[in-house]
Amino acid sequence: YPGHRYSPADKNNFTELVKVLRQEMGNHFLLTFAAGGFVQYLEKSIDWDAVMPMVDFVNLMTYDLVGGYATVTGHHTPLNHYMPNQESTGKCVNFLLDKKVPANKLIIGAAMYARIWENVPATHHGLYQPGKFKTGVAYYDFAQYFNDAVGFKYYWDKKAKAPYQYNVGQKLFATFDDKKSIRAKTAFIRRKKLGGIMFWELGQDLKENGLVEEMNNGLNK
C-alpha cells in the first residue's frame, strides 16, 4: 500500500520467521500464511522455493487487485486477465505453478463485497475508466444497493469471467464477485487441482443461499 513501510530485507526475514515457527511447532500443527495476489508481491516479497516446503498451504488474496487508491476502474477480483499489467487470479496461480509450488497448497481468494467508484464516465459501462473510490458494499446488501430502481445495470466480462455494474445517472461503477464468478472460480480450482477457495469475509455473506453455498456446490460436483 502506498506509504506502507517495507524493505528488501523483509523477504529473507519472512523465510526465517517461517523456519522458526515450523521448528517450534513441529509437524503437528498447520502453518499457513496469506499472500498478496498481485505480481509485484509475488516477485519481491516471498522466497517461494524456501517457504512453501515448510507450510501446509497459502491463502492467495486474489481480491482488491484494483485497490481503493486506484484512479482507474477495473475488476478487483477477476479470474482472468487480458489487459496490459492487469492482475488476476489466473496470473497469480500460474506464477506459482511455474515456481513448482504444489497445486494442492494453493488456495485462491474470493470477495464477499463490491468496491464502488464514483465520477466514472459511461464509456464501456465504466470499465477501465477514470474515477475515485467511493465505498464498499457487503454481498448481503447487493439486492438493495444494485437494483433497477436506482439505475444500476449488470454486465459480465466474458474474458475476465467477472461481473460489474454501472449506474449511468450517478456515474457509479462497481466490481465484485457473485454466484456466476464463483462458479467460474470453483471450476478453475477443479481444473487446476488447487487446494480450495477462501474469502473475505463471512459476515458479509447472506445467511442462506449465499456465496459459501455456491462455493461448496461448485467444489463438490
C-alpha positions in Angstrom: 0.0 0.0 0.0 1.4 3.5 -0.8 3.2 4.9 2.2 3.5 1.5 3.9 7.0 0.8 5.2 8.8 -2.1 3.6 12.4 -3.2 2.9 14.1 -5.8 0.7 15.2 -7.5 3.9 11.5 -8.4 4.5 11.8 -11.3 2.0 14.5 -13.1 3.9 13.1 -12.1 7.3 9.9 -13.8 6.4 11.7 -17.0 5.4 13.5 -17.0 8.8 10.2 -16.4 10.6 8.6 -19.4 8.9 11.6 -21.6 9.7 11.4 -20.7 13.4 7.7 -21.3 13.5 7.9 -24.7 11.9 10.8 -25.7 14.2 8.9 -24.7 17.3 5.5 -26.1 16.1 6.8 -29.3 14.7 4.6 -31.1 12.1 1.5 -31.5 14.3 0.0 -28.1 13.5 -1.0 -26.3 10.3 1.3 -23.5 9.3 -0.1 -21.2 6.6 0.0 -17.6 5.5 -2.0 -15.1 3.5 -0.2 -13.7 0.4 -0.9 -10.8 -1.9 -2.4 -11.9 -5.2 -0.5 -9.3 -7.4 2.7 -9.7 -9.3 4.9 -7.2 -7.5 4.2 -9.0 -4.2 4.7 -12.5 -5.8 8.0 -11.5 -7.2 9.5 -9.4 -4.4 8.0 -10.5 -1.1 8.4 -14.2 -0.7 11.2 -16.8 -1.4 8.7 -19.4 -2.7 11.3 -22.1 -3.1 12.4 -21.8 0.5 9.0 -21.1 2.2 6.5 -23.4 0.5 8.1 -26.8 1.6 7.6 -25.6 5.2 4.0 -24.5 5.1 0.8 -26.5 4.6 -0.9 -24.1 2.2 -1.1 -20.4 1.3 -4.2 -18.2 1.1 -3.9 -16.1 -2.0 -5.7 -12.8 -1.6 -6.8 -12.6 -5.2 -9.1 -9.7 -4.4 -8.6 -5.9 -4.1 -6.4 -6.3 -7.2 -7.7 -2.9 -8.1 -7.4 -1.2 -4.7 -9.1 1.8 -3.2 -6.3 4.1 -4.1 -6.6 3.3 -7.8 -7.7 6.2 -10.1 -8.9 3.9 -12.9 -11.6 1.3 -12.5 -11.2 -2.4 -13.2 -12.1 -5.8 -11.9 -10.9 -6.2 -8.3 -11.2 -10.0 -8.2 -11.1 -11.3 -11.8 -10.4 -14.9 -12.7 -8.6 -14.0 -16.0 -6.6 -11.0 -17.3 -6.3 -9.7 -20.9 -5.1 -6.1 -20.4 -1.5 -4.9 -20.1 -0.3 -5.1 -16.5 -3.8 -6.4 -15.4 -3.8 -8.6 -12.3 -5.9 -11.7 -12.0 -6.4 -14.9 -10.0 -5.1 -16.9 -13.0 -2.0 -14.9 -13.3 -1.2 -15.3 -9.6 -1.8 -19.1 -9.7 0.2 -19.7 -12.9 3.1 -17.7 -11.5 3.3 -20.0 -8.5 2.7 -23.2 -10.5 5.6 -22.1 -12.7 7.6 -21.8 -9.5 6.8 -25.5 -8.9 4.6 -24.8 -5.9 2.3 -27.8 -5.4 -1.1 -27.0 -6.8 -2.8 -28.5 -3.7 -1.1 -25.9 -1.5 -2.7 -23.0 -3.4 -6.0 -21.6 -2.0 -7.5 -18.8 -4.2 -9.5 -15.9 -2.7 -13.0 -14.6 -3.4 -14.7 -11.3 -2.3 -18.0 -11.1 -0.5 -18.2 -7.4 -1.2 -18.2 -4.9 -4.0 -15.9 -1.9 -4.5 -17.6 1.2 -5.8 -16.0 4.1 -7.8 -17.7 7.5 -8.4 -17.5 10.1 -11.1 -16.9 7.4 -13.7 -17.6 8.1 -17.4 -20.1 5.9 -19.2 -17.5 4.6 -21.8 -17.5 0.8 -21.8 -20.1 1.0 -19.0 -17.5 2.4 -16.7 -14.9 -0.4 -17.1 -11.3 0.8 -17.2 -12.3 4.4 -16.8 -11.0 7.2 -14.5 -12.8 7.5 -11.2 -12.5 7.9 -7.5 -13.0 5.1 -5.0 -16.2 5.7 -3.0 -17.1 2.8 -0.7 -17.6 -0.9 -0.3 -20.9 -2.8 -0.2 -21.3 -6.2 1.5 -22.8 -9.1 -0.5 -25.8 -9.3 1.8 -26.7 -5.7 0.6 -26.3 -6.3 -3.1 -30.1 -6.8 -3.8 -30.9 -3.5 -2.1 -27.9 -1.5 -3.5 -27.8 -2.8 -7.0 -31.3 -2.6 -8.5 -33.0 -1.2 -11.5 -34.9 1.4 -9.4 -31.7 3.2 -8.5 -30.2 2.9 -12.0 -27.6 0.1 -11.8 -27.2 -2.3 -14.7 -25.4 -5.6 -14.6 -22.7 -6.6 -17.0 -20.5 -9.8 -17.4 -16.9 -9.6 -18.8 -16.5 -12.9 -20.6 -12.8 -12.6 -20.9 -12.2 -11.8 -17.2 -15.0 -14.0 -16.1 -16.0 -11.2 -13.8 -19.2 -9.2 -13.2 -19.6 -5.5 -12.8 -22.4 -2.9 -12.6 -22.7 0.6 -13.8 -25.1 3.4 -12.9 -25.3 6.0 -15.7 -27.3 8.6 -13.8 -25.0 8.6 -10.8 -21.8 7.7 -12.7 -21.0 4.8 -10.3 -19.0 1.7 -11.2 -19.0 -1.5 -9.1 -16.7 -4.5 -9.2 -17.4 -7.7 -7.2 -17.8 -11.5 -7.0 -21.2 -13.1 -7.4 -22.5 -16.6 -7.9 -21.6 -16.7 -11.6 -18.0 -15.7 -10.9 -17.8 -18.1 -8.0 -18.8 -20.9 -10.3 -16.1 -20.0 -12.7 -13.5 -19.9 -9.9 -14.5 -23.3 -8.5 -14.3 -24.8 -12.0 -10.8 -23.3 -12.2 -9.9 -24.9 -8.9 -11.1 -28.3 -10.1 -9.3 -28.0 -13.4 -6.0 -26.9 -11.9 -6.4 -29.3 -8.9 -5.9 -26.5 -6.4 -6.3 -26.8 -2.7 -9.5 -24.8 -2.5 -11.0 -21.3 -2.0 -11.2 -18.8 0.8 -12.9 -15.4 1.1 -13.2 -12.1 2.9 -15.3 -12.2 4.8 -18.0 -14.5 6.2 -20.1 -11.8 7.9 -20.7 -10.2 4.5 -22.4 -13.2 3.0 -26.1 -14.0 3.1 -27.3 -16.2 5.9 -28.9 -18.6 3.5 -28.3 -19.4 -0.2 -25.2 -17.2 -0.4 -21.7 -17.4 -1.8 -20.5 -20.0 0.7 -23.2 -22.4 -0.6 -22.1 -21.7 -4.2 -18.5 -22.4 -3.3 -19.5 -25.7 -1.7 -21.7 -26.8 -4.5 -19.0 -25.9 -7.1 -16.3 -27.8 -5.4 -18.3 -30.9 -4.8 -19.6 -31.6 -8.2 
